[in-house]
Amino acid sequence: MPRLNPAPWVATLLFSWLVFLTILPPKVQAHTYFNEPSPTNVEKPKTEPWTWPW
């Protein structure tokens, strides 16, 4: 069974991982959404008891 020569594809593999790990993450993290969620109010609204008319 023939063995693969790693010379042609190892450099491509390493260079592609170098691109993925150094160039792309800052570009992805710099992306911002137009409608960023605002923090919700932590306090619960005060509810009053319902007085039944009967």
KAVENMO-V665634 format. One record per backbone hydrogen bond with DSSP energy under -0.5 kcal/mol. CO is the residue of the C=O (numbers start at 0). NH is the residue of the N-H. If there is no record, write none. Layout:
co=CO nh=NH
co=CO nh=NH
This chain:
co=3 nh=5
co=4 nh=7
co=5 nh=9
co=6 nh=10
co=8 nh=12
co=9 nh=13
co=10 nh=14
co=11 nh=15
co=12 nh=16
co=13 nh=17
co=14 nh=18
co=15 nh=19
co=16 nh=20
co=17 nh=21
co=18 nh=22
co=18 nh=23
co=19 nh=24
co=22 nh=26
co=23 nh=27
co=24 nh=28
co=25 nh=29
co=27 nh=30
co=33 nh=35
co=44 nh=46
co=48 nh=50
co=49 nh=51
